[in-house]
Amino acid sequence: PPPTPPPPSPPPPPSYACQLEPCFPGVVCTTLNSVQIQQQAGGVSAGGVVRDFSCGACPAGYQGDGVNCTDVDECKAVTNGGCDPLVTCNNTVGGRTCGACPTSHRGDGVNGCRVIHGSCDDPPLARGGCDLRVACIPDAGGGGGNSCGPCPGGTVGTGATSCVEADGCTANPCFPGVICTDSPAPAAATARTCGACPPGHFGDGERCSVCQLTVAVGKEIQAFKATRADAVVVRGSAAVVNPNGTAAGACITTGGLAFKWTVRKAGVSNITDLSEVVGITGLEGPTLTVPPRSLAANTSYDFLLTVCYSGASRNCSFDSARVTLGQAALVPALRGGGVTVSSLQAVPLDASGSVDPEDAAAAGLQQLEFRWECVRADTGAGCSTGTGAIFPAGGAFSANASKVTLPAGLPGGAESEGGVAYRLTLTVRKGGVGGRESTPVATTVRVVTAAAGATASAPLVVLDAFASPVPSARRTEIRADVTGGTRPLASFQWSATAGPDIDLRDPRVTPGGRSGATLALAPSAMVPGATYAFTLKVVDAAGQSGVGSVEVTAAAAPSGGRLKVEPGAGEAMKTPFRVEAPGWTADAGALPLVYRYTAVVVAAAPGGWSGRVLLAEGTRNVVDSVLLPEGNVTVEVTVIDAYGSESSPAVARDGGVIAVAPMNVTAAGGADKATAALAQGAAAAAANGDVGGALQLLAGATALTTSTTAAAGANNALSSGTGVNATSAVAGTPVAVRLALLEAVAQVTALTGLGAAPVLRTAAAAVAAATAGTGANGGVGGADELPPLAQARATSLLRMLAAA
């Protein structure tokens, strides 16, 4: 038997060159984006090196470009290396040392050698050669000798050598990468100030802990039956949490997050360069869209998303998904069927709209071949007018057969019985014998025996065909092309002849009426998954009629899935919940699916917050680390396909109610501190484009702040559009907390618009809290007022949200 093929290769690691540590030890490495690389390439002469990273300056005592650093000979760089002329300068790696002063001198070779004098006063101000900041102490025996006192605070050394300003940063007390600032004397020798933690960390600068940066690429794309003719949309996301799993509002995210996609053929190490693809978007964003016909058919690709803190290339995370592209099927388009004609009429058939989706050329220029076949539906016999077979079964393909005519003279039947039905089938081929063939498409032509004295001038009614299901959530138009007949045409009569009941007389179903050449069906007029037959009868001025019909299938809404939420209980804003929606399916043309997860919160105690919170929305059917506010919470999922059709909201099969206990904030000021931290986290998540995370955190902050009956009153007042008043606002919320909430509300409003108005209104009520009531017209004021600019900002937000 043939050998078993090896398993697919795992996706390669991120391609950031900084992970290979190309810079000189101690030099900061920064990953460059594609724009910076191109800018660099524009300034590099022929034969130069273009890198996808840059290195900082060489360490002190070295020179070079940051990649290669060589030692500087400090003893030659300046006279005697800056040492006292009486001592020897010795070059060392990265620095230099100065020798000791002669025995006749005090001091040191770095700060200077001073002549030893027997008297502390002769010569004046020389202090016997001691450091000028210490006392010269005459010997007790009066023998003319002396000694030097101790160095003052904030300095190190001895009075006999030199007193040097103490550098509290010498021992590198700050976290690596954090700027250390020495505190000058007379501060303690070790006094210093550490700056902010590096991006991706939180702490006081001296002790910094790593925030957890998680990256996820939607794995549902792996089930997407994509072809080379499809646009490939791969969605990723990134989240920042602290090691305890809760939202990291204190995490330093200066500069935001940097996204970078790399694409490789499965099992191939070389990157597939997509930077020059026309129309590609998102190579450096969370969602990558690759236009149709940009990738090879029958090939698997690994899409790798790497996310780093901007400027901190070593703090990155990544995830990947594999997409397999098949070969697109040829799409035959048959126009002209579905008609009822007299035996005197010929029927033109047109397949020139057939296409190869993988070919960018226009229809008609794609080198297609066509084969037509015709059989009588009631007998299965071939079609014939008595003079020879018409489109016999198994006939040859022809490049010149895109347009053909079913001739007049076919045997007909009684009009009352619908005439005789003839089944015409079209197959399209590309690539000659052994090439690609389409799935055959068929249409029916009904022939009615012409009455004595009749002519061939009756109207011929051809309706647009629908090769695939139509989205029921959108407006559907069925157009008719009427040729022949005596003009003017007297009437158009549309009817539904098959499928579920649909009243075409109802203007809510057909807003444009049903008496013209176009039938427009309103959104949701058709039942998802059902197939309908629509017929148009046209009568001309001479009383002759023509009939055309078409079948339309409404795409089914996503179905077949369920929802799982784990665990079944937890603590508000601390317990990470996992939400999964497996098993949802839809029509192949309606992929990918979008999952909208919503929490319905019912307060567990009087005065608590109730409402709906959008937890997440995207193509991922699994979301980890979801945070929920306190209360009795039911999580719902609504699944939306690419046509806009929505499933009914689904909850977990066990009832879905999750008991979420209040946060443990028993420490002094704990509730206020927790509220501020959650609000800061919401603002940070909104700044990074994380809608679900921002709303989760804002809901948690709101639930903490609105834990009184007054808060519930504020929420109700705002929800009814009546604004905020002194009795409904939260009383006593500290200004600092309200400022944090204000920033969160502003950021989330900017990100979501007014789509999350209920949560935003409740949070805005907490912003409006004042110990002495509010100003006129719903303004914010009182004894515990916000700063003037913040007050104006809050008032504007309140008015906007109250009107939403």
Summary of the structure (lengths in Angstrom):
residues: 804
radius of gyration: 39.8
end to end distance: 69.5
largest distance: 153.9
contacts: 2647
relative contact order: 0.06
helix: 16%
strand: 32%
